[in-house]
């Protein structure tokens, strides 16, 4: 499991990509990934393309990120979800709190 972050060239989009398991072991690195969001950042994308597994601590981390960033970003998007992860997010009603594709 690993996490990487990448800012777009114009600084308006921060992408956090999670590979492998999205669980409690990523708490610190996930928090650090969005801790330095600047005033120019408008959108945060959590890319789950290479994520195999997500547990309840991952859901908590997403909620905490949303709470921490508040209105400082206009959009938080969860992208490239595998079907089983999308189902977890929908059952948890995260589709009401985040843009999910």
Residue frames as a rotation matrix with the C-alpha (Angstrom) as fourth column:
UNK 1
0.582 0.813 0.000 0.00
0.813 -0.582 0.000 0.00
0.000 0.000 -1.000 0.00
UNK 2
-0.605 -0.770 -0.205 1.23
0.753 -0.636 0.169 3.45
-0.260 -0.052 0.964 -0.82
UNK 3
0.615 0.747 -0.253 0.06
0.646 -0.661 -0.381 6.97
-0.452 0.071 -0.889 -1.30
UNK 4
-0.601 -0.761 0.244 1.26
0.782 -0.498 0.374 9.67
-0.163 0.416 0.895 -3.67
UNK 5
0.440 0.720 -0.536 0.16
0.503 -0.692 -0.517 13.21
-0.744 -0.042 -0.667 -4.29
UNK 6
-0.567 -0.547 0.616 0.49
0.814 -0.259 0.520 15.43
-0.124 0.796 0.592 -7.31
UNK 7
0.033 0.541 -0.841 -0.49
0.177 -0.831 -0.527 19.04
-0.984 -0.131 -0.123 -7.89
UNK 8
0.631 0.238 0.739 -1.56
0.759 0.011 -0.651 20.17
-0.163 0.971 -0.174 -11.35
UNK 9
-0.298 -0.830 0.471 0.73
0.906 -0.401 -0.133 22.57
0.299 0.387 0.872 -13.20
UNK 10
-0.189 0.297 0.936 -1.54
0.044 -0.950 0.310 25.52
0.981 0.100 0.167 -12.39
UNK 11
-0.956 -0.293 0.027 -1.85
-0.028 0.000 -1.000 24.45
0.293 -0.956 -0.008 -8.74
UNK 12
-0.373 0.895 0.243 -5.64
-0.888 -0.421 0.187 24.33
0.270 -0.146 0.952 -8.87
UNK 13
0.714 0.622 -0.321 -6.02
-0.529 0.780 0.335 20.54
0.458 -0.069 0.886 -8.49
UNK 14
-0.375 -0.748 0.547 -4.41
-0.920 0.372 -0.123 18.25
-0.111 -0.550 -0.828 -5.93
UNK 15
0.497 0.481 -0.722 -4.61
-0.567 0.810 0.150 14.53
0.657 0.335 0.675 -6.74
UNK 16
-0.214 -0.470 0.856 -4.04
-0.913 0.408 -0.004 11.96
-0.347 -0.783 -0.516 -4.02
UNK 17
0.252 0.243 -0.937 -3.56
-0.683 0.730 0.006 8.45
0.685 0.638 0.350 -5.40
UNK 18
0.090 -0.126 0.988 -3.87
-0.874 0.466 0.139 5.40
-0.478 -0.876 -0.068 -3.18
UNK 19
-0.043 -0.198 -0.979 -2.41
-0.710 0.695 -0.109 2.05
0.703 0.691 -0.171 -4.21
UNK 20
-0.756 -0.219 -0.617 -3.28
0.136 0.869 -0.475 -1.22
0.640 -0.443 -0.628 -2.50
UNK 21
-0.066 0.732 -0.678 -5.17
0.938 0.277 0.209 -1.04
0.341 -0.622 -0.705 0.78
UNK 22
-0.363 0.099 0.926 -6.77
-0.194 -0.981 0.029 2.20
0.911 -0.169 0.375 1.97
UNK 23
0.493 0.481 -0.725 -6.82
0.551 0.472 0.688 1.54
0.674 -0.738 -0.033 5.70
UNK 24
0.977 0.005 -0.214 -5.61
0.189 -0.485 0.854 2.74
-0.100 -0.875 -0.475 9.10
UNK 25
0.224 -0.974 0.028 -1.97
0.826 0.205 0.525 2.38
-0.517 -0.095 0.850 8.10
UNK 26
-0.294 -0.315 0.902 -2.34
0.847 -0.523 0.093 5.41
0.443 0.792 0.421 5.81
UNK 27
0.629 0.652 -0.423 -3.78
0.775 -0.566 0.281 7.83
-0.056 -0.505 -0.861 8.40
UNK 28
0.211 -0.613 -0.761 -0.64
0.347 -0.681 0.645 9.95
-0.914 -0.400 0.069 8.80
UNK 29
-0.774 -0.590 0.232 0.39
0.406 -0.179 0.896 10.05
-0.487 0.788 0.378 5.15
UNK 30
-0.152 0.798 0.584 -3.18
0.924 -0.094 0.369 10.75
0.350 0.596 -0.723 3.99
UNK 31
0.689 0.397 -0.607 -3.50
0.644 -0.720 0.261 13.64
-0.333 -0.570 -0.751 6.45
UNK 32
-0.131 -0.841 -0.525 -0.14
0.249 -0.540 0.804 15.05
-0.960 -0.026 0.280 5.35
UNK 33
-0.579 -0.092 0.810 -1.14
0.799 0.135 0.587 14.80
-0.164 0.987 -0.004 1.69
UNK 34
0.159 0.719 0.676 -3.91
0.746 -0.536 0.395 17.38
0.647 0.441 -0.622 2.07
UNK 35
0.342 -0.040 -0.939 -2.50
0.859 -0.392 0.330 19.35
-0.381 -0.919 -0.100 5.01
UNK 36
-0.506 -0.678 -0.533 -0.65
0.371 -0.729 0.576 21.77
-0.779 0.094 0.621 2.76
UNK 37
0.049 0.599 0.799 -3.53
0.998 -0.065 -0.012 22.63
0.045 0.798 -0.601 0.44
UNK 38
-0.842 -0.459 -0.282 -2.90
0.463 -0.885 0.058 26.19
-0.276 -0.081 0.958 -0.64
UNK 39
-0.221 0.785 -0.578 -5.34
-0.055 -0.602 -0.797 28.99
-0.974 -0.144 0.176 -1.30
UNK 40
-0.432 0.016 -0.902 -4.96
-0.870 -0.270 0.412 28.44
-0.237 0.963 0.131 -5.07
UNK 41
-0.998 0.066 -0.020 -6.18
0.061 0.974 0.219 24.81
0.034 0.217 -0.976 -4.81
UNK 42
-0.418 0.907 -0.057 -9.79
-0.904 -0.410 0.118 24.57
0.084 0.101 0.991 -5.95
UNK 43
0.647 0.660 -0.381 -10.25
-0.676 0.728 0.112 20.83
0.352 0.185 0.918 -6.26
UNK 44
-0.401 -0.698 0.593 -8.99
-0.827 0.554 0.093 17.71
-0.394 -0.453 -0.800 -4.49
UNK 45
0.446 0.459 -0.768 -9.20
-0.745 0.666 -0.034 14.36
0.496 0.588 0.639 -6.30
UNK 46
-0.108 -0.414 0.904 -8.79
-0.720 0.659 0.216 11.08
-0.685 -0.628 -0.369 -4.43
UNK 47
0.102 0.041 -0.994 -7.85
-0.921 0.382 -0.079 8.57
0.377 0.923 0.076 -7.13
UNK 48
0.134 0.059 0.989 -8.76
-0.689 0.723 0.051 4.99
-0.712 -0.689 0.137 -6.18
UNK 49
0.479 0.032 -0.877 -7.76
-0.837 0.319 -0.445 3.44
0.266 0.947 0.180 -9.53
UNK 50
-0.183 -0.678 -0.712 -5.21
-0.301 0.728 -0.616 1.11
0.936 0.102 -0.337 -7.89
UNK 51
-0.546 0.073 0.834 -7.02
-0.838 -0.031 -0.546 0.63
-0.014 -0.997 0.078 -4.57
UNK 52
-0.650 0.242 -0.721 -8.09
-0.065 0.927 0.370 -2.94
0.757 0.287 -0.586 -3.80
UNK 53
-0.102 0.487 -0.867 -9.55
0.871 0.464 0.159 -2.53
0.480 -0.740 -0.472 -0.33
UNK 54
-0.500 0.036 0.865 -11.10
-0.283 -0.951 -0.124 0.16
0.819 -0.307 0.486 1.85
UNK 55
-0.412 0.378 -0.829 -12.17
0.815 0.559 -0.151 -0.12
0.406 -0.738 -0.538 5.48
UNK 56
0.611 0.776 -0.156 -14.09
0.755 -0.513 0.409 2.07
0.237 -0.368 -0.899 7.91
UNK 57
0.154 -0.615 -0.773 -10.97
0.563 -0.588 0.580 4.04
-0.812 -0.525 0.255 8.84
UNK 58
-0.779 -0.378 0.500 -10.65
0.619 -0.335 0.710 5.07
-0.101 0.863 0.495 5.18
UNK 59
0.105 0.897 0.429 -14.21
0.764 -0.349 0.542 6.38
0.636 0.272 -0.722 5.30
UNK 60
0.674 0.097 -0.733 -13.30
0.668 -0.505 0.547 8.31
-0.317 -0.858 -0.405 8.44
UNK 61
-0.383 -0.896 -0.224 -10.21
0.612 -0.428 0.665 9.76
-0.692 0.118 0.713 6.76
UNK 62
-0.578 0.250 0.777 -12.31
0.696 -0.345 0.629 11.00
0.426 0.905 0.025 3.84
UNK 63
0.547 0.837 -0.024 -14.82
0.694 -0.437 0.572 12.63
0.468 -0.330 -0.820 6.20
UNK 64
0.413 -0.475 -0.777 -12.02
0.648 -0.446 0.618 14.21
-0.640 -0.758 0.124 8.22
UNK 65
-0.684 -0.647 0.335 -10.46
0.681 -0.403 0.612 15.62
-0.261 0.647 0.716 5.05
UNK 66
-0.149 0.725 0.673 -13.80
0.687 -0.414 0.598 17.13
0.712 0.551 -0.436 4.05
UNK 67
0.762 0.434 -0.481 -14.22
0.644 -0.425 0.636 18.66
0.072 -0.794 -0.603 7.51
UNK 68
0.051 -0.857 -0.513 -10.65
0.682 -0.346 0.645 19.98
-0.730 -0.383 0.566 7.60
UNK 69
-0.780 -0.388 0.490 -10.73
0.624 -0.427 0.655 21.52
-0.045 0.817 0.575 4.13
UNK 70
-0.176 0.807 -0.564 -14.25
0.448 -0.445 -0.775 22.87
-0.876 -0.389 -0.283 4.57
UNK 71
0.820 0.572 0.027 -14.97
0.333 -0.438 -0.835 25.63
-0.466 0.693 -0.550 2.10
UNK 72
0.123 -0.851 -0.511 -11.31
-0.383 -0.516 0.766 26.19
-0.916 0.101 -0.389 1.20
UNK 73
-0.947 -0.313 0.064 -11.82
-0.062 0.376 0.925 23.95
-0.314 0.872 -0.375 -1.86
UNK 74
-0.332 0.872 -0.361 -14.83
-0.931 -0.364 -0.025 23.98
-0.153 0.328 0.932 -4.16
UNK 75
0.645 0.558 -0.523 -14.83
-0.676 0.735 -0.049 20.24
0.357 0.385 0.851 -4.86
UNK 76
-0.398 -0.677 0.619 -13.61
-0.756 0.624 0.197 16.95
-0.520 -0.390 -0.760 -3.43
UNK 77
0.459 0.517 -0.722 -13.89
-0.862 0.455 -0.223 14.15
0.213 0.725 0.655 -5.96
UNK 78
-0.093 -0.417 0.904 -13.41
-0.425 0.838 0.343 10.41
-0.901 -0.352 -0.255 -5.44
UNK 79
0.371 0.203 -0.906 -12.48
-0.919 -0.057 -0.390 8.98
-0.131 0.977 0.166 -8.82
UNK 80
-0.151 -0.439 -0.886 -11.80
-0.738 0.646 -0.194 5.70
0.658 0.624 -0.422 -10.60
UNK 81
-0.185 0.176 0.967 -13.56
-0.874 0.421 -0.244 3.52
-0.450 -0.890 0.076 -8.01
UNK 82
-0.927 -0.011 -0.375 -13.70
-0.166 0.909 0.383 -0.20
0.336 0.417 -0.844 -8.58
UNK 83
-0.142 0.984 -0.106 -17.26
-0.192 0.078 0.978 -1.58
0.971 0.159 0.177 -8.31
UNK 84
0.158 0.214 -0.964 -16.81
0.787 0.562 0.254 -3.02
0.596 -0.799 -0.080 -4.81
UNK 85
-0.748 -0.458 -0.481 -15.40
0.653 -0.637 -0.409 0.27
-0.119 -0.620 0.775 -3.49
UNK 86
-0.801 0.522 0.293 -18.15
-0.279 -0.758 0.589 2.27
0.530 0.390 0.753 -5.16
UNK 87
0.087 0.860 -0.503 -20.70
0.247 0.470 0.847 0.03
0.965 -0.198 -0.172 -3.45
UNK 88
-0.206 -0.251 -0.946 -19.12
0.971 0.065 -0.229 0.68
0.119 -0.966 0.230 -0.03
UNK 89
-0.974 -0.208 -0.090 -19.22
0.215 -0.974 -0.074 4.43
-0.072 -0.091 0.993 -0.69
UNK 90
-0.515 0.850 0.113 -22.85
-0.303 -0.304 0.903 4.32
0.802 0.431 0.415 -1.82
UNK 91
0.141 0.546 -0.826 -23.99
0.632 0.592 0.500 2.18
0.762 -0.592 -0.261 1.13
UNK 92
-0.338 -0.388 -0.857 -22.26
0.920 -0.328 -0.215 4.69
-0.198 -0.862 0.468 3.42
UNK 93
0.676 0.734 0.066 -24.05
0.714 -0.630 -0.305 7.50
-0.183 0.253 -0.950 1.54
UNK 94
-0.193 -0.840 -0.507 -20.78
0.447 -0.535 0.717 9.14
-0.873 -0.088 0.479 0.57
UNK 95
-0.518 0.078 0.852 -22.32
0.840 -0.138 0.524 9.86
0.158 0.987 0.006 -2.82
UNK 96
0.639 0.763 0.093 -24.28
0.706 -0.630 0.324 12.60
0.306 -0.141 -0.942 -0.99
UNK 97
0.750 -0.405 -0.524 -21.11
0.216 -0.599 0.771 14.19
-0.626 -0.691 -0.361 0.42
UNK 98
-0.306 -0.932 -0.193 -18.57
-0.144 -0.155 0.977 13.74
-0.941 0.327 -0.087 -2.39
UNK 99
0.473 0.285 -0.834 -18.47
-0.867 -0.018 -0.498 13.71
-0.157 0.958 0.239 -6.18
UNK 100
-0.130 -0.474 0.871 -17.90
-0.263 0.863 0.431 10.05
-0.956 -0.173 -0.237 -7.03
UNK 101
0.535 0.294 -0.792 -17.12
-0.839 0.074 -0.539 8.69
-0.100 0.953 0.286 -10.49
